[in-house]
Amino acid sequence: MASKQLGERAPGSRRMFGAPVRALALAGWALLPLRLFLGATFTYAGLQKFANPDFLNQNSPTSIKAQLVAASRTSPIHAVLVHLIALATPIGFLIAFAELAIGVGTLLGLWPRVAAIGGATLSFTLFLTISFHASPFYTGADIVFTFAWMPLVLAGSSMRPSLEGVIAARAASTTSSATSELVAIPFAQVQRLCGHYARGRCAARNGEPCDAGRCPVLLGEPADPVERPRDALERRTFVLRTASGALVAVGVGVAAAVAAVVGRFAGGATIPVAPPELGGTSSAPAPTSATPSALGTLLGPARVVPVGGAAAFTIPVTGDPGIVVRPSAAQFDAYDAVCPHAGCTVAYLAQNHVLACPCHGSQFLVSTGEVISGPAPHGLMKLNVAEGPDGNLYLK
């Protein structure tokens, strides 16, 4: 039996782990469900932020500023976040506009790789700031979104159906060029049609064995060293993509403005403004050095906490934010206000009589701190707060 030449493959042989040539370019339809989900989700997220007046209201416990303050305590990039708190409003606007632009671009298939890179970058940034400490880690959506964007980053402009495809076809028709649409075809059919294939070898490759992984037809390379003028087509495509991008950007701006107007006209969110904060002083006589061991650590005057409302304070030992709710004149329910899901600070919703996380929507019972709805894996840590005879609240 004659020995095979080095590099020659037996007819019909396949690579065990090798992907087909231009596999990503043929994956557009398979990625369509993921693309629609990501595009719709980011579009909704952007519109929701513009429609929620509290998101940019620095006095609201659900604002972007409150979220940055909460994230700065637990995020691995806290050294950066503490300097961004003063810029919370423009950062919130940038996040909302970016989510909306990324979502619309992904849905339309316009500059899709740019949109996918933006989506992955934004998701990873939110992972580092908001959900880094989510436990278990798979309960944090941001890391999942980061990897969900990766197939679209790799596929790029090959996603179909898309506005990019319409633009490419339009540019090809105006320049009398062939479109760059890719189709799947069995390699055996390519060999039958190819003028360079003979007896298992490729004349365009100097007689090397014919192989799908190195086929000049499948790779899009010219079989002959002839210059192929495509500059006009590429210029036309770029101009149409840029013009379409500008029109979409204007549409995104209009949609953001409409969402903001509708949100304010409808009354916005029902979440109240930030609660009052307990200080360490009171008009009542100050405790002596002997009383803290008996009454606990002084938080502030009980009158600061309205009946049916709540007040915030700082837990002396840990430095975490605390919250105390006063359902009745003589009852005080206090908790460590750090949500166990991702570290955001919970707020009291008086109309629902629950403690709620502004970042991911977890809700907790006021009476016990137990989880009503996730994704928080467990309840809030309950604190023992009581009113002393001097009218002050003490943490025991």
C-alpha positions, 0 to 999 in steps of 0.5 A: 500500500502506497504511503500517503503524503504528509498532510494528506487526508483520507477521503471523507475524513473529518476533524474530531474537534474542528468547526466548519469553515466560517461556522460563526458566519452561518450561526445567525439564525441559530442565535436569533432567539438569544438575540431577540431576548437580549435586545428586548431585555436591554431595550426594556431596561433602558426605557424603564430607567428613563420612565422611573423618576426615582432612578435619577432622583438623588434623594430616593433610596432606589436612585442610581446614587443610592445603588452606587453608595451601596455597591461602594461598600462591597464591590471589588472596585470600590476604590473607583466607585467612591469617586463616582458617587458625585457623578451619579446622575450623569452615570445613571443617564449614560447607563440608561441610554447605553442599555436602550441603544444596545437593545435597539441595535441588537434587535435591528441588527445594526452595528451588531458586534459593537452593540454586543461588545457594549452589552457584554462590557456593561453587563460585566461592569454591573457584575463588578459593581452590583452582583459580585457577591451574589450567593450562589453566584448563578443567582446574579444575572449580570455574569450570565448576561456577560457570557450570553453576549459572547456568541453575538460578539463572535458572530458579528455582522453575520446575524440574520435577519438584520438591517446589516443584511439589507444594507449590504444588499442595497450597497451591492445593488447600487455598485453592481456587485455580488452580495456577501451572503453566505450559504451552507453547502456540502463540501463534496458539492464544492469539489464538483463545482470547483475548477481547481479540484482534481484527483483529491488535490487543489491546483490553486494550492500548488497541488496540496490535498483538497481540504475544507479547512484550507479551501480558498473558495470557502475561505473567501480568498481569490483562487487566482492572483487577480485583484478584486476591486471592492473598495466602492462596495465597502465605502457604500456599505459604511456610508449606509451603516453610518447613516442608519446608525445616526437615524437610530440614535435619534430614534433612541433619543426620542424614545428616551424622552417619551419614556421620561415624560410618560413616567412623570405624567403617570406619577413615577414610582411609588417608593418614598424619598429617603427616610430620616437618619438617626443621629447619636444625639437627643434633646433628652439627657445624654446617657452616662458612661455606665448606661451603655452596658445596660441599655445598649449603644445609643442610636438617637431619639425615637421621635425621629422614627415616624409611626408607620414609617422608618429611619436609617442608621449606621450599625456601629460595630460593622459600619453597615447601614441599618433600618428601623421600622415603627409599625406602632408607637411602641414597636420597633423592628430593626435590621441590617439593611444590606440585602444578602443577594448583592449587597444593595441597601433595602428600603421600607415601602410603607404602602406594602409594609415590606422591606424591598431591595432597589437593585433586584426586587427582593422583598422581606417581611417587616416583622421577621426579616424573612424573604417574601420573594427572591432572588435573596437567598435568605432573610435580613439579619434582625437587630435588637433595638428598643426605646429607653426611658430617656426617649432614645433608641438603643441597639442591644 
